[in-house]
Amino acid sequence: MIKYTDILKAINSKLKSKFPGVPIVSESDVKEKIVRPSFMTALDNMKASDFMGNSMDREMTARIYFFPTDRDVNKIENLETLDSLNEIFAQGGTIEISEDCIIELYGENEIDIVDKVLQYEVDIVVNDDYDTTPDTGSTENMEDIEIDF
């Protein structure tokens, strides 16, 4: 089963590959002192539901905050970063959790600049099948049953 931490790590990995010199900080780092430039990522609006006993459907929003180099003069840097984020997370983008698990991204990405901090939101939907491999060692299989009508 795909874990929430795996999804967040995969998002951070995509950011690191596109922006190798920009650190990714945690929420506690932002409360102390903002490192500039830097990213902060978080998962929010999480929902999970069982689908017919076969899989777990999960929806969430990945929020990416970009703190530009200059606190006051940053319009161009925010727009350039926005273009780069669109390249990796826009329609047709993917998040690779592992070699055999890739999440495709669909829908609109919400974009906003609040207090000169770029906020980029990606909606993620994951349908994860339950492990239904039978435990062959604990029970015997039934033999053929004949029923007379």
WOCORGI-V117640 format. One line per field, one symbol per residue. ss: DSSP state (H for helix, E for strand, C for the rest). burial: 1 if it has 9 or more other ideal C-beta (glycine too) atoms within 8 Angstrom, else 0. A space follows every 10 residues. Layout:
ss: ???
burial: ???
This chain:
ss: CCCHHHHHHH HHHHHHHHCC CCEEECHHHH HHCCCCCEEE EEEEEEEEEE ECCCEEEEEE EEEEEEECCC CCCCHHHHHH HHHHHHHHHC CCCEEEEECC EEEECCCCCE EEEECCEEEE EEEEEEEEEC CCCCCCCCCC CCCCCCCCC
burial: 0100011101 1111110110 0101100011 0000111111 1110010000 1000111111 1111111100 0001001100 1101110111 0010111000 0010100010 1000011111 1111011101 0000000000 000000000
